[in-house]
Amino acid sequence: MQYFSARADTPTILFSAARNDADRMAEVARAAQSIGRRTVAVVPEGEQAISQYVEHVLPVKGEVRECFAPLVYSIPANCWPPSVPAATRATYFQGFGGGRTVEWADGASRIRDSHQIEVLAALAG
């Protein structure tokens, strides 16, 4: 997604359960390496097809069934985003620029609270 809009040395984090997606993820890792991306892979411990193309590996220990991998592998993904703008001195969410205005698409780019289920809200209150 950031291939054309980010600098070649942009840090890139790859997440893979290293099963059905392993060959494609290895291609992505190799392509990232070839353009000079600084890469990290979150992969199962001992994985080698993807790891050979990245600078750093964050191994997931233990056996995780592939159907549950999105739950487990999303944990590190949720820890990084808040710290990235501060570390890189980037504007958070790129300042909502690039055509993202309140008027555009009836404010679809705005972040707001989701609708609440009234019955549950009443029970909680």
N, C-alpha and C positions, 0 to 999 in steps of 0.2 A: 504494500500500500504506500509506503514511504519511499519506494525505489526512485521515483522521479523528483520528489519534492524535498528530499533530505540530502545532506552532504554525504559523501561516500563513507566517511569515518563515523557516521551516526551509530551509537550503540544499538545493537539489535539482540532481542531476547527470543529464543526459539523454544517452544514447548512441544514435546512429543512423547506419546506413550510408547513409541518405538515398536509399533506392531504394524497395523495396516498402513500407517502413514510414514513408516520409516524410510522407504526409498525416496518418496517425494521430499520429505524433510531433509534428507541428506543432499538432494539436489539444491534445495534452497540454501542450506548451510554452505555448500561449496560455492554457489553463486555469490553469497554474501562475502565469503572469504576472498573471492577473486576481485571484488571491487574495493576491498579494504575495510569492510565493516568490522567493528569491534563486536564480537559475538559471545553470547552466553547461551548455553543450552540447558534446559531443565528436562532431564531424561532419566529413564530407569538406571539404577546403579549397574555399572558394567557394560552399558550400551557402547558400541564402537563405531557403527556406520555413520552416525551424525557427529559424534564427539571428535572425530578426526579432523573436522573442518572448523571447529570453534576454539576460541581462546580459553574459555572457562566453562566448566561443567558443574552444575548443581544437581547432584544425583538424588533421585527419589528412592529411598530405601524400602525394601519389602516389595511383595508382589501386589500389584493393583490391577484388578480386572479392567480391561479396556473400557467397558461401559461405565466404569466409575472414575476413569482417569480425568475427565473434565472437572470433577469435584476436587480431587486431590491436587491436580496441576494448577488449578486456578488460585490456590492459596498464595504462592509466590507472586503471581501476576497481580494480585490485589494489594500486595505490600509495596510494590515499586512506584506506581503512578503518582502518589502524592509527593514523593521525595524527588522525582525527576526535575520538575521546574526549578526547585530551589538549588539543586546541585548543578544544573546547566545554565542557570540564570535565564531560563526561557519564560515566556509569558504563559501562564496556565491556560490550557485549552486554546493556545495561540490567540488569545484575546477575543475569541469568537469572531475573528475576522474572516475574510475570504467569502463574502456573500452571505454570511450568517447575521442577519439583522432581525429585529423584532418583527418587522413588516413581512419579511420573507416567509413564505409558507405558513402564514398565520401564526408566526412566533414559534415554529417547530424547533428552532435551535435553542430556545430558552430552557433552562433547567428549573424545574418547579416540582412541588410535591405531587405525587400521584394521587389519584382519587382514592379515598378511603372507603372501606365497607362500613356503612353507617351502623349496622347492628353490632359489629365487633368493636367499633369505636365507643359505642354506648356501654357495652359490657366492660371494657377496659377502664372507662372513666368512672 
